[in-house]
């Protein structure tokens, strides 16, 4: 956990925890950070991918599931439920969503 915090601090800007679902994953990571490092570089900043999809797609929250997201948001990463694999998959999904959202805002 100390190496994780060191890595986060080496990145530019203030870190924001991004996950799918953020409500579950953030609680888990926050507990580990507080227990083993004594602090959270994220503070209480977490962004839920499903909620972001709701805003980008202009859907109700219950309709903003993966099955209703455009295929081009998904890269060819496996969904294995292995933490690192899932983090890579979710990171790519979020980056694709963010890119599309920003492109739409520039129009």
C-alpha positions in Angstrom: 0.0 0.0 0.0 2.9 2.3 0.7 4.2 1.8 -2.9 0.7 2.4 -4.2 0.6 5.8 -2.4 4.1 6.6 -3.6 3.1 5.9 -7.1 -0.1 8.0 -6.8 1.9 10.9 -5.4 4.3 10.7 -8.4 1.5 11.4 -10.8 0.5 14.9 -11.8 -2.6 16.5 -10.3 -4.8 15.4 -7.5 -5.9 11.7 -7.7 -9.5 10.8 -8.1 -10.6 7.2 -7.5 -12.5 5.9 -10.6 -14.2 2.5 -10.4 -17.2 0.3 -11.5 -18.8 0.3 -8.9 -17.1 3.0 -7.0 -19.3 2.6 -4.0 -17.9 -0.9 -3.3 -14.3 -0.5 -4.6 -13.6 2.9 -3.0 -14.7 1.6 0.4 -12.4 -1.4 0.1 -9.3 0.6 -1.0 -10.0 3.5 1.4 -10.1 1.0 4.3 -6.8 -0.6 3.3 -5.2 2.9 2.8 -6.3 4.1 6.2 -5.4 0.8 7.9 -1.9 0.3 6.4 -0.8 3.8 5.4 -2.8 6.0 7.7 -4.1 8.3 4.9 -5.9 8.3 1.6 -4.4 10.4 -1.3 -7.9 10.4 -2.8 -9.4 12.1 0.2 -13.1 11.3 -0.4 -12.9 11.8 -4.2 -14.4 8.9 -6.1 -16.1 8.8 -9.5 -18.4 6.0 -10.4 -18.2 4.8 -14.1 -21.8 3.8 -14.2 -22.9 7.2 -13.0 -20.7 8.9 -15.6 -22.3 6.7 -18.2 -25.7 7.8 -17.1 -24.7 11.4 -17.7 -22.9 10.9 -21.0 -25.7 8.7 -22.4 -28.5 10.7 -20.8 -30.1 7.6 -19.4 -31.7 6.8 -16.1 -29.2 5.3 -13.6 -30.8 1.8 -13.8 -30.4 1.9 -17.6 -26.7 2.9 -17.5 -25.4 -0.7 -17.3 -22.7 -2.1 -19.6 -25.3 -3.8 -21.8 -26.5 -0.3 -22.8 -23.1 1.3 -23.3 -21.7 1.6 -26.9 -19.4 -1.2 -28.0 -16.7 1.2 -29.0 -16.2 2.2 -25.3 -14.9 -1.3 -24.6 -11.3 -2.4 -25.6 -10.3 -6.0 -25.8 -9.4 -6.5 -22.2 -10.6 -9.6 -20.4 -13.1 -9.4 -17.6 -11.6 -12.0 -15.2 -12.4 -10.6 -11.7 -8.7 -10.5 -11.1 -8.1 -7.0 -9.5 -5.4 -5.9 -11.9 -7.2 -7.1 -15.0 -10.4 -5.4 -13.9 -8.6 -2.2 -13.1 -7.1 -2.1 -16.6 -10.4 -2.9 -18.2 -12.2 -0.2 -16.1 -9.4 2.3 -16.8 -9.7 1.8 -20.6 -13.5 2.0 -20.4 -13.4 5.3 -18.5 -10.7 6.8 -20.8 -12.9 6.0 -23.8 -16.0 7.5 -22.1 -14.1 10.6 -21.1 -12.7 11.1 -24.6 -16.1 10.8 -26.2 -17.6 13.1 -23.5 -15.0 15.8 -24.1 -15.3 15.5 -27.9 -19.1 16.0 -27.6 -18.6 19.1 -25.4 -16.2 20.6 -28.0 -18.9 20.4 -30.7 
